[in-house]
């Protein structure tokens, strides 16, 4: 059985309403509850494909499911509709206002309703894309404080990389931190590039979610275990950030998800006016290249790559 419900509703200025919906797929019997959340940033679209495939496959085979899976395809529908990262009209990043406030602004009360609806789930998977500037391998991002609880879940998700970090910008106001702080486990997954959908990456995560459901005792059907990835786990100060030393056009033949040697060229920054190579960017370490610049126009200091030291 499936059911579509409204998680949050708010009046808009001209006789319209903001509606945040979820689809719940119920299994044959009661059990655990897993929530798939995406669309917090309106320009991050990889999660739309994942939600589509999960809703399609689980609805067709709900007799093989125990417990329930809830799919939230867009927490920021106004942003998705207008291709904006934040909430239009509020100049707000939605992932900076959790856990919200029931008596606050429309954005704050919406965030509060989302937290209350997700509260108590056995696991929340919060899917993000990168922005338009960077391309990311499928990865889970976990704060060091919740590493022991969340790494086992992340290892089931068929991601390539697990980044356990010690700090995050405005960590306290993110969806993941707000949920983890009230005892609702939440793993953040990031992949791809902003404003685009990569079917291959989406299918990889879908396989991972079915594997996770299987390992949690919720899925009786087949899973594509032969293709599961064994993620690299990065803990502590093992990630090197590579930044541009000049402004210009970044050119590269490298792909992320590859091993790069110390001193190997990542790419170069060139001048389209003079034809000069302004800066050859060399890897400072031997490691795993999990982030690379996707948007070619760069300024001095722009992030070019992130490399996990091997």
C-alpha positions, 0 to 999 in steps of 0.5 A: 500500500502507498499513501501520499500526505502533506508534511507542511502547508503554508499560505503564499501571497497570491492565493496559493500554498506551499505544500511539502509532500511525502509518499509512504510505501507500506510493507506487508507487516509493521517494522522499521521506518526509513526516510529518503529526503532531498531537495533542501537546495533547489538547484540539487537535482540528483535526489529527484532521480533517486526518489523516482526510482525508489517510488517506482520500484518499491510501489511495484514490489511492496509485498517484499517490504517489511516496515515502511519507506517514506520519500520526501522528494522536495523539502524546498519546492519553491527553490526547485521550481525556480532553480534556486539554491535557497528559498526564493523571497527569503534569501535563505539557505533552508539547510541553515534554519533547522530545527525551525520554530513553530511560531517563526516565519514561514520558512522556520515553521516549515523546517519545524514541521519537517523535523517533527515529521521525520522524528523517530525514524530508524534512519533518514538519508539526506541526499544532496548534489554538489553545487554547479562548480564542483563534481563529487563522487557518491559519498557520505558525510558524517560528523565525528560526533556521530561516526560510531553510529552512522558509519555502519549505515553509510557502508551499506549505501554503495557510496565510494567515499565516507568523509568523517569531518570534525567541523561543518559550516553552521553545523548546528542548523542543518537538517542532519545535525538537528535530527542526530541531536534528537536521536534520529539517525541521519546520514548525508549523501552527496554526489554529482554536480548541481542542476544536473542528473547523472543516471549512473550515480543515481542507480548506484545509490538506489542499489545501495539503499536496497542493500541497506534495507536488506541489511536492516531486515526490511527487504525480502527481494533481490539486491545487486550485491555483486556491484556494491562499492567498498567505500574509502573511509576518511577520518581526521585530517586526511583530506587535502584542499587544492585551490587556484593560484591564478584567475582564468579558465580551468582545463583538465582531463582528470575525472574524480574517483581516481587515484592521483600521484604526488606531483601529477598534474590535476589540470591547468589554468589558462588565459583565453586572451593571451594563450598562456598557461598561467598555472599548472596545478599539481597534486600535493599528495598521493591520494584519492581524487573525490572532488574536482572543479566542474565549472571552468571559470576560476578566480585565485583561491577557487577550490579546484579539488579535494584529495584523500591522502592514501 
